[in-house]
Amino acid sequence: MEDLRRAGRLVEIKAEIDPYLEAAEIQRRVYANQGPAILFSNLKGCRFPAVSNLFASLEQARYLFRDTLESVRRLIELKTDPSAAPKRPLRYAKTPWTAWRMLPGYCKGGAVSQSTCRLSELPDIQCWPDDGGAFVTLPQVLSMNPHHPHQLMQSNLGMYRIQLNGNNYEKDNEIGLHYQIHRGMGVHHQAAMQRGEKLKVSITVGGSPAMSLAAVMPLPEGLSELTFGGALSGRKIRMIKGVHAPIYSDADFAIIGTIDPSETKPEGPFGDHLGYYSLQHPFPVMKVEKVLHRRDAIWPFTVVGRPPQEDTTFGQLIHEITDPIIPSVIPGVKGVHAVDVAGVHPLLLAIGSERYMSYLRPNEPQELLTQANAILGNGQLSLAKYLWICDDPKDQLKISDYQAFMMHVLERADWRRDLHFHTQTTIDTLDYSGAGFNRGSKVVIAATGEATQSLCTSMPSPFSLPEGLREPRIVAPGILALETTDKATENAPQQVESLLRDISAEHPINQFRLITLVDDSDFCAQSFANWTWVTFTRSNPATDIHGVAANIAHKHWGCCGALVIDARIKPHHAPPLVEDPTVCAKVDALAAKGNPISRYL
């Protein structure tokens, strides 16, 4: 923080700020306006200061890791191509030192063990009105493999949200621990259940920002995040060895305790990164034995919600670090891009290669489908709900330009053959568009070859909407948003099929390649980001994808006319996040007082 202050990248708010909603509203505004890190030195009812917006932008994140980021990149280069070292010895001369720093080690004590406090003395920061209580939003949750309880290289470090209070947690004794599917902690949890043991856990907050990034880094199973944290922080991660799980010695705070693998309590709701509340569900409960902190401890926090938010920066930096290694992990795949504005997991883009008998110049996806299956079987990429994949033989596509990428696919996809569904599978825990908790479907949209379709940019003339549809708005070339005269019901699939029944493949509406049914077509037409968020967070492929003149051939679903996605809010969906107007007015007043942060509010 002192480093950021000297660089003019931190401002302090000395006025009393309420941790209930007000601090979060300030953070959201400052991030949106590209402001600096914020030190809240006077949180109401709390003796600890707090800081947010440490990862204010990709540029600031690069600044934080300016002394180590390049060495991490070079380590990844060697991972991708080990033969590069003898070819360019000067470039990789310091790489062995980076590798040495990656190895964590034990120590007898550290700054985090200087003082203790009660759980209820920690900053009580609540971000959204209907949250179930206060949450730790930048935790580093460490568990050990119960089969190897002292081997740091078999530890797991994850950023699993922690509910500090609310619901029926015992004050000062219990907290909620929410981890989602395909997370490394689940392996340790299962092992503890098999052994009939309690799982020892240490939750740390603060310390090197490298540890926050390490906690969200999608590393292969079996590779400890502590190694990445050491490489990025420029020093070995030092862990205090004790009767509990090891504790990160340089952290600002540590919450120590155990989980009975068979015990759960209701956790949530929580305003999450898809832009909706994740609802209350049973999750593990942690019995807190001790809370440690540095004498000069500062509580870092962030706010999540509809992207972009501060956690967007994590995704950008992860892409920057990991993109070069993708081709070595999934052969033939040149790049993948999780679309942040769609909530990350709902929409994944990929560039692959068509190398099957390439001399025959195939005009339909072949190897792309093999690569799509490999992607959906790989770590957290497996949580993708919509996977759009194409090849790029001329290397002209920029995968991060998601609108241009999707236009490219729309010009080439044949809806009769290029939609490939996984109809009964798991999806992201936080996604409520599916058939139940963790349950939903996926679709792969694959395209190759030259453009075969033109994308409509104006309303056809003459043109009239079929009955039951209204308010047409062109979102982008080839994409039309429509409202329905009736709201979505639990029988939404039958409702949409009824609307499409009398539309023929010759109807002018089919000049649009993709039609989305939405609750507010004006909102979707305001920006491609709005449309992307609505379309991919509010639809479940197997139930919400329809088509004009649809048919099934050899058990393969397709359509001859426009593809239709029902992206209306359904009765089983979670509610979207909405700010508290009273708190918004309070922050408006704060902005008018000429505080150092005023110009960012």
GUNUMI-664244 format. One record per residue (C-alpha): z, x, y negated; residue in three letters. Coordinates in steps of 0.25 Angstrom, whole numbers, padded with zeros to 4 digits, always signed. Each point is the difference from the previous one (the first is absolute). Example, Ala and Ser with C-alpha at 12.3 -4.5 7.8 and 13.67 -1.06 7.14 Angstrom:
<recs>
+0031+0049+0018Ala
-0002+0006-0014Ser
</recs>
This chain:
<recs>
+0000+0000+0000Met
+0003+0011-0009Glu
-0014+0006+0003Asp
-0006-0013-0004Leu
+0008-0001-0012Arg
-0005+0014-0005Arg
-0014-0004+0003Ala
+0001-0013-0009Gly
-0001-0009+0013Arg
+0014-0007-0001Leu
+0007-0009-0010Val
+0014-0005+0000Glu
+0005-0014-0002Ile
+0014+0001-0006Lys
+0001-0015-0002Ala
+0008-0008+0011Glu
-0010-0005+0010Ile
+0003-0011+0010Asp
-0003+0005+0014Pro
-0003-0015+0004Tyr
-0015-0001-0003Leu
+0000+0006-0014Glu
-0002+0015+0005Ala
-0011-0004+0010Ala
-0007-0008-0011Glu
+0000+0013-0009Ile
-0005+0008+0012Gln
-0012-0009+0002Arg
-0004+0000-0014Arg
+0001+0015-0002Val
-0008+0003+0012Tyr
-0010-0010-0003Ala
-0002+0007-0014Asn
+0000+0014+0006Gln
+0013+0004-0006Gly
+0010+0011+0004Pro
+0012+0001+0009Ala
+0011-0009-0005Ile
+0015+0004+0000Leu
+0009-0012+0000Phe
+0013+0007-0005Ser
+0008-0013-0002Asn
-0002-0009+0011Leu
+0009-0013-0001Lys
+0012+0001+0009Gly
-0003+0013+0006Cys
+0005+0014-0002Arg
-0013+0007+0005Phe
-0012+0002-0008Pro
-0014-0004+0007Ala
-0014+0005-0002Val
-0013-0007+0003Ser
-0015+0003-0001Asn
+0002+0015+0005Leu
-0014-0002+0006Phe
-0006-0006-0013Ala
-0014+0003+0004Ser
-0008+0009+0009Leu
-0001+0010-0011Glu
+0015+0001-0001Gln
+0002+0001+0015Ala
-0009+0012+0000Arg
+0008+0005-0011Tyr
+0013-0001+0008Leu
-0006+0007+0011Phe
-0008+0010-0008Arg
+0006+0012+0007Asp
-0002-0004+0014Thr
-0012-0010+0001Leu
-0011+0010+0001Glu
+0008+0008+0012Ser
+0001-0014+0007Val
-0015-0002-0002Arg
-0003+0014+0006Arg
+0009-0003+0012Leu
-0007-0013+0003Ile
-0014+0008-0002Glu
+0005+0009+0012Leu
+0004-0012+0008Lys
-0014-0005-0001Thr
-0007+0013+0002Asp
+0009+0012+0005Pro
-0012+0009+0000Ser
+0000+0000-0015Ala
+0012+0010-0001Ala
-0007+0012+0005Pro
-0012-0004-0009Lys
+0008-0001-0013Arg
+0012+0008+0002Pro
+0004+0001-0014Leu
+0000-0015-0002Arg
+0009-0002+0012Tyr
+0009+0012-0002Ala
+0012-0008-0004Lys
-0002-0011+0010Thr
+0010+0006+0010Pro
+0011-0001-0010Trp
-0003-0015-0002Thr
+0001-0002+0015Ala
+0013+0007+0000Trp
+0006-0009-0011Arg
-0004-0012+0008Met
+0011+0003+0010Leu
+0012-0008-0003Pro
+0014+0006+0002Gly
+0015-0003+0001Tyr
+0010+0004-0010Cys
+0015-0002-0002Lys
+0000-0008-0012Gly
-0007-0004-0013Gly
+0000-0007-0013Ala
-0001-0014+0006Val
+0014+0002+0006Ser
+0007+0003-0013Gln
+0006-0014-0002Ser
+0001-0014+0006Thr
+0000-0014-0004Cys
-0001-0014+0005Arg
-0013-0007+0003Leu
+0003-0010-0011Ser
+0000+0011-0010Glu
-0015+0003+0002Leu
-0010-0006-0010Pro
-0001-0014+0002Asp
-0015-0001-0003Ile
-0007-0013+0003Gln
-0015+0000-0003Cys
-0005-0015+0002Trp
+0007-0013-0002Pro
+0000-0005+0014Asp
+0004+0013+0007Asp
+0011-0001+0009Gly
+0008+0010-0007Gly
+0000+0015-0005Ala
-0009+0009+0008Phe
-0002+0015+0001Val
-0015+0002-0003Thr
-0001+0015+0001Leu
+0008+0003+0013Pro
-0002+0011+0009Gln
+0005-0006+0014Val
+0002+0011+0010Leu
+0003-0002+0015Ser
+0000+0009+0012Met
-0006-0001+0013Asn
+0012-0005+0009Pro
-0006+0009+0011His
+0001+0012-0009His
+0010-0003-0010Pro
+0001+0014-0006His
-0015+0004-0001Gln
-0004-0002-0014Leu
-0015+0001+0004Met
+0002-0013+0007Gln
+0006-0007-0011Ser
-0007-0012-0007Asn
+0000-0002-0015Leu
-0005-0013-0006Gly
+0001-0008-0013Met
+0005-0013+0006Tyr
+0006-0009-0010Arg
+0015-0002+0000Ile
+0007-0012-0005Gln
+0013+0004-0006Leu
+0007-0014-0002Asn
-0003-0015+0001Gly
-0002-0009+0012Asn
+0012+0001+0009Asn
+0002+0015+0000Tyr
+0015+0005+0000Glu
+0002+0006-0014Lys
+0001+0015+0000Asp
-0001+0000+0015Asn
-0014-0005+0004Glu
-0015+0002-0005Ile
-0013-0006+0005Gly
-0010+0010+0005Leu
-0015-0005+0001His
-0010+0007+0007Tyr
-0014-0005+0004Gln
-0009+0001+0012Ile
-0006+0013+0003His
+0011+0008-0007Arg
+0006+0013+0006Gly
+0014-0005+0000Met
-0003-0011+0010Gly
-0002+0011+0011Val
+0014+0005-0003His
+0006-0015-0001His
-0006-0003+0014Gln
+0005+0013+0006Ala
+0014-0003-0005Ala
-0001-0014+0007Met
-0004+0006+0013Gln
+0012+0010-0001Arg
+0010-0011-0004Gly
+0003+0008-0012Glu
+0002-0002-0015Lys
-0011+0006-0009Leu
+0005+0010-0010Lys
-0007-0001-0013Val
+0001+0007-0014Ser
-0006-0006-0012Ile
-0002+0009-0012Thr
-0005-0003-0014Val
-0005+0010-0010Gly
-0001+0015+0002Gly
-0014+0007+0000Ser
-0011-0010-0003Pro
-0007+0006+0012Ala
+0010-0007+0009Met
-0005-0013-0006Ser
-0014+0003+0003Leu
+0003+0005+0014Ala
+0007-0013+0003Ala
-0013-0008-0002Val
-0009+0011+0006Met
-0008-0006+0012Pro
+0002+0012+0009Leu
-0003+0000+0015Pro
+0012-0005+0010Glu
+0008+0012+0004Gly
-0002+0008-0013Leu
+0012+0000-0009Ser
-0002-0004-0015Glu
+0011+0011-0003Leu
-0011+0010+0002Thr
-0009-0006-0010Phe
+0011-0002-0010Gly
+0003+0015+0002Gly
-0015+0004-0003Ala
-0001-0009-0012Leu
+0014+0004-0006Ser
-0003+0015+0002Gly
+0013+0002+0007Arg
+0006-0003+0014Lys
+0007-0014+0000Ile
+0014+0003+0003Arg
+0008-0010+0008Met
+0015-0002+0001Ile
+0004+0000+0015Lys
+0012-0009+0003Gly
+0004-0011+0010Val
-0010-0010-0006His
-0015+0002-0002Ala
-0003+0012-0008Pro
+0001-0002-0015Ile
-0010+0006-0010Tyr
+0008+0010-0008Ser
-0007-0001-0014Asp
+0000-0015-0001Ala
+0007-0008-0011Asp
+0006-0010+0009Phe
+0002-0002+0015Ala
+0004-0012+0008Ile
+0005+0003+0014Ile
+0002-0009+0012Gly
-0005-0006+0013Thr
-0009-0011+0005Ile
+0004-0008+0012Asp
-0014-0002+0006Pro
+0003-0014+0005Ser
+0006-0005-0013Glu
-0008-0007-0011Thr
+0003-0008-0013Lys
-0009-0007-0010Pro
-0007+0009-0009Glu
-0008-0004-0013Gly
-0007-0006-0007Pro
-0006+0012-0007Phe
-0012+0000-0010Gly
-0009+0009+0007Asp
-0013+0009-0002His
-0010-0011+0004Leu
+0004-0008-0013Gly
+0008-0010+0008Tyr
+0015-0002+0005Tyr
+0002+0005+0015Ser
+0009-0011+0005Leu
+0014+0001+0006Gln
-0001+0005+0015His
+0010+0006+0010Pro
+0000+0015-0002Phe
+0010+0011+0005Pro
+0013+0001-0008Val
+0006+0014-0003Met
+0015+0002+0001Lys
+0003+0009-0012Val
+0011+0011+0002Glu
-0001+0008-0012Lys
-0008+0001-0013Val
-0001+0014-0006Leu
-0006+0004-0014His
-0002+0012-0008Arg
+0009+0002-0012Arg
-0012-0002-0010Asp
-0007-0010+0009Ala
-0012-0008-0006Ile
-0005-0012+0008Trp
-0015-0001+0001Pro
-0007-0013+0002Phe
-0014-0007-0001Thr
-0005-0014+0000Val
-0010-0005+0009Val
-0009-0013-0002Gly
-0014-0003-0001Arg
-0008+0013-0001Pro
-0002+0009-0007Pro
+0015+0004-0001Gln
+0007+0013+0000Glu
-0002+0001+0015Asp
-0015+0000-0002Thr
+0002+0015-0004Thr
+0005+0003+0013Phe
-0012-0006+0007Gly
-0009+0008-0010Gln
+0007+0013+0003Leu
+0000-0003+0015Ile
-0015-0002+0000His
-0002+0013-0008Glu
+0008+0008+0010Ile
-0005-0007+0013Thr
-0014-0003-0002Asp
-0006+0014+0003Pro
+0007-0001+0014Ile
-0006-0014+0004Ile
-0012+0005+0007Pro
+0008+0009+0009Ser
+0009-0011+0004Val
-0011-0011+0002Ile
-0013+0007+0004Pro
-0012-0006-0007Gly
+0008-0006-0011Val
-0002+0006-0014Lys
+0010-0007-0008Gly
+0010-0012+0000Val
+0005-0007-0012His
+0012-0011+0000Ala
-0003-0009-0012Val
+0012+0000-0009Asp
-0003-0012-0008Val
-0001-0008+0013Ala
+0014+0004+0004Gly
-0004+0012+0008Val
+0000-0005+0015His
-0008-0013-0002Pro
-0013+0008-0004Leu
-0005+0013+0006Leu
-0013+0007-0003Leu
-0006+0011+0008Ala
-0013+0008+0000Ile
-0004+0004+0014Gly
-0013+0006+0007Ser
-0011-0005+0008Glu
-0003+0011+0010Arg
-0004-0008+0013Tyr
-0015+0003+0003Met
-0002+0002-0015Ser
-0014+0004+0002Tyr
-0003-0015+0003Leu
+0006-0004-0014Arg
+0009-0011+0004Pro
+0000-0012-0009Asn
+0013-0006+0005Glu
+0014+0006+0001Pro
+0003+0008+0013Gln
+0009+0012-0001Glu
+0006-0007-0012Leu
+0006-0010+0009Leu
+0006+0011+0009Thr
+0006+0007-0013Gln
+0005-0013-0005Ala
+0008-0002+0013Asn
+0006+0014-0002Ala
+0004-0003-0014Ile
+0007-0012+0005Leu
+0007+0008+0011Gly
+0005+0011-0010Asn
+0014-0001-0006Gly
+0002-0008-0012Gln
-0015-0002-0001Leu
+0002-0010+0011Ser
+0007-0010-0009Leu
-0014-0002-0007Ala
-0003-0015-0001Lys
-0014+0001-0005Tyr
-0008+0013+0003Leu
-0013+0002-0007Trp
-0008+0012+0006Ile
-0014+0005-0002Cys
-0007+0014+0001Asp
-0005+0008-0012Asp
-0011+0010+0005Pro
-0003+0004-0014Lys
+0014+0002-0005Asp
-0002-0009-0012Gln
+0012-0010+0002Leu
+0014+0002-0007Lys
+0010-0006+0009Ile
+0010-0002-0011Ser
-0009-0009-0008Asp
+0003-0012+0009Tyr
-0009-0009-0008Gln
-0013+0008+0002Ala
+0004+0003+0014Phe
+0001-0015+0003Met
-0013-0003-0007Met
-0007+0011+0009His
+0005-0007+0012Val
-0003-0014-0004Leu
-0015+0005-0002Glu
+0000+0004+0014Arg
+0009-0008+0009Ala
-0006-0011+0009Asp
+0010-0011+0001Trp
-0006-0004+0014Arg
+0004+0013+0007Arg
+0008+0009-0010Asp
+0014-0007+0001Leu
+0009+0004+0011His
+0014-0007+0001Phe
+0013+0004+0007His
+0005-0014+0000Thr
+0015+0001+0006Gln
+0006+0013-0005Thr
+0011+0006-0009Thr
-0001+0001-0015Ile
+0009+0006-0011Asp
+0014-0006+0000Thr
-0001-0003-0015Leu
-0013-0008+0002Asp
+0002-0015+0001Tyr
-0014-0005+0001Ser
+0000+0001+0016Gly
+0005-0009+0011Ala
+0014+0005-0001Gly
+0010+0012-0002Phe
-0008+0012+0003Asn
-0011-0008+0006Arg
-0015-0002-0005Gly
-0014+0005+0002Ser
-0009+0010-0005Lys
-0015+0001-0002Val
-0010+0012-0001Val
-0012-0002-0009Ile
-0010+0011+0003Ala
-0013+0003-0006Ala
-0011+0011+0001Thr
-0014+0003-0004Gly
-0008-0004-0013Glu
+0004-0012-0009Ala
-0006-0013+0006Thr
+0006-0010-0009Gln
+0000-0001-0015Ser
+0013-0004-0007Leu
-0001-0013-0009Cys
+0005+0003-0015Thr
-0003-0014-0006Ser
+0002-0015+0005Met
-0013-0005+0007Pro
-0008-0010-0007Ser
+0000-0012+0004Pro
+0014+0001+0006Phe
+0011-0011+0003Ser
+0013+0002+0008Leu
+0002-0006+0013Pro
+0011-0011-0001Glu
+0014+0005+0000Gly
-0003+0013-0007Leu
+0001+0002-0015Arg
+0001+0011-0011Glu
-0010+0010+0005Pro
+0002+0014-0006Arg
-0008+0013+0002Ile
+0010+0011+0003Val
-0010+0011+0003Ala
-0014+0001+0005Pro
-0001-0008+0013Gly
+0014-0005-0001Ile
+0004-0015-0005Leu
+0014-0005-0001Ala
+0001-0015+0001Leu
+0012-0010-0001Glu
+0002-0012+0010Thr
+0003-0014-0005Thr
+0012+0000+0010Asp
+0011+0010+0002Lys
+0001+0008+0012Ala
+0008-0006+0012Thr
+0005+0005+0013Glu
-0013-0005+0005Asn
-0008+0008-0009Ala
-0010+0005+0010Pro
-0004-0014+0004Gln
+0000-0003-0015Gln
-0010+0011-0003Val
-0009-0003+0012Glu
-0001-0014-0005Ser
-0005+0005-0014Leu
-0010+0009+0006Leu
-0005-0010+0011Arg
-0012-0006-0008Asp
-0004+0013-0007Ile
-0013+0006+0006Ser
-0005+0014+0000Ala
-0010-0004-0010Glu
+0009-0005-0011His
+0000+0009-0013Pro
+0014+0003+0002Ile
-0004+0010+0011Asn
-0006+0009-0011Gln
+0014+0005-0001Phe
+0004+0009+0012Arg
+0015-0002-0001Leu
+0007-0013-0005Ile
+0015-0001-0002Thr
+0008-0013-0001Leu
+0012+0003-0010Val
+0010-0008-0007Asp
-0005+0005-0014Asp
-0014+0005-0001Ser
+0001+0004-0015Asp
+0012+0010+0004Phe
-0009+0006+0011Cys
-0012+0001-0009Ala
+0008+0007-0011Gln
+0000+0014+0008Ser
-0005+0005+0013Phe
+0015+0005+0002Ala
+0005-0015-0001Asn
-0011-0005+0010Trp
+0004+0012+0010Thr
+0015-0003-0001Trp
-0002-0015+0002Val
-0011+0001+0011Thr
+0007+0010+0009Phe
+0015-0003-0001Thr
-0002-0015+0002Arg
-0009-0001+0012Ser
+0001+0003+0015Asn
-0014+0003+0005Pro
+0000-0008+0013Ala
+0005-0013-0006Thr
-0006+0002-0015Asp
-0014+0006+0002Ile
-0010-0011+0001His
-0015+0000-0002Gly
-0012-0009-0003Val
-0008-0003+0012Ala
+0010+0007+0009Ala
-0002+0002+0015Asn
+0005+0007+0012Ile
-0010+0008+0008Ala
+0006+0008+0013His
+0014-0003-0005Lys
-0004+0007-0013His
+0003-0008-0013Trp
-0010+0001-0012Gly
-0007-0009-0010Cys
-0014-0001-0006Cys
+0004-0003-0014Gly
+0011+0004-0009Ala
+0013+0006+0005Leu
+0012-0009-0005Val
+0014+0005-0001Ile
+0011-0010-0003Asp
+0010+0008-0009Ala
+0008-0012-0005Arg
+0015+0000+0001Ile
+0004-0007+0013Lys
+0013-0007+0002Pro
+0005+0012+0009His
-0003+0011-0010His
+0011+0007-0008Ala
+0002-0003-0014Pro
-0006+0009-0011Pro
+0008+0008-0009Leu
+0003-0005-0014Val
+0008+0006-0011Glu
+0012-0007-0006Asp
-0004-0005-0014Pro
+0014+0002-0005Thr
+0000+0015+0004Val
-0014+0002-0005Cys
+0005-0005-0014Ala
+0012+0009+0000Lys
-0009+0012+0003Val
-0010-0005-0011Asp
+0012+0001-0010Ala
+0004+0014+0005Leu
-0014+0004-0003Ala
+0001-0005-0014Ala
+0012+0009-0003Lys
-0007+0013-0001Gly
+0006+0006+0013Asn
-0007+0013+0005Pro
-0007-0008+0010Ile
-0004-0011-0009Ser
-0015+0004+0000Arg
-0001-0002+0015Tyr
+0006-0014+0000Leu
</recs>
